[in-house]
């Protein structure tokens, strides 16, 4: 695993980057307001592997993405007003 980044609020100031995280990894972020759009990005190292990323909103799965291979990347965006 190379890097995980996720939003904690609107704008660039609301982004956290975790380099070389220990797996399994999870965090909880509280967001409110119309500009609260959860985004999660995971990039595998050049050694590759397989990763599955999930965003949950109010405990329900809002978005899931899977990647495999060298430098594989997942990006999850939970659109406001989704049907989760």
N, C-alpha and C positions, 0 to 999 in steps of 0.2 A: 504494500500500500504506500502510495506516495503522498497524497494530499487530499484533505476534505475541506471544502469551504461551504459556509451556509450564512443566510441572512438572519439578522436579529431585529431588523427594522428597516425603514426606508432610507435610501441613499447609500453611498459608499461607506459612511461611518458605521453602518449596520451590518458589516460583513466580518466574519471570523474565519481565519485560516488555521487549520490544524495540520501540521506536517508530521509525517511518520506516525500516525495514530496506532494505538494498540487495538486489536480487534477481539471480539466484536465491539463496535463503537456505537454509542447513542447519546443523544442529548435532548433536552426539552427546552423549547423557546416559547415564550408567551408574546403574542403579537396582537395588537388591536388597531382598528381604524381602517379606512378605505385603502390606504397605501401599504397595508400589511400583506405582502405576497411572499410566502415561504419559498425559498430557493435552496436547493442542495446540489452540490457538484462534488463528484469523487473521481480522482484520477489514479489509476494503477501505475506502478513503477514500470520501468523497462523490462523487468523480469516477468511481467504479465500476471495472469491469474484470472479470477472471476469475482465480480462484485455485484451486489444487488442493493440498490438504494431505495428507501421508502420515506415518503412524507406522510404523516398522519395529521389530520386536523380534527380537533375535538375527539380524538381516539379512533377516527375512521380513516381508512387509507384514501389519500387524495391523489397520490401519484407514485408510480413505481418504475424503475429503470434498471436495466441490467447491461453490463459490459464485460468483455473478456479480451485477453490478449495483451501484448506489450503496449503500455501507455493507454489502455482502454479507459474511456471516460463516460460517466453517467451524469446526466443533468435532469433534475426533477424541479418542476415549477408547479405549485398548486395555485391554479387560477382562482381569483376571488369569485364567490358565488357558485363554486363547483357543486356537483350533485353527489357529494360524498355523504 
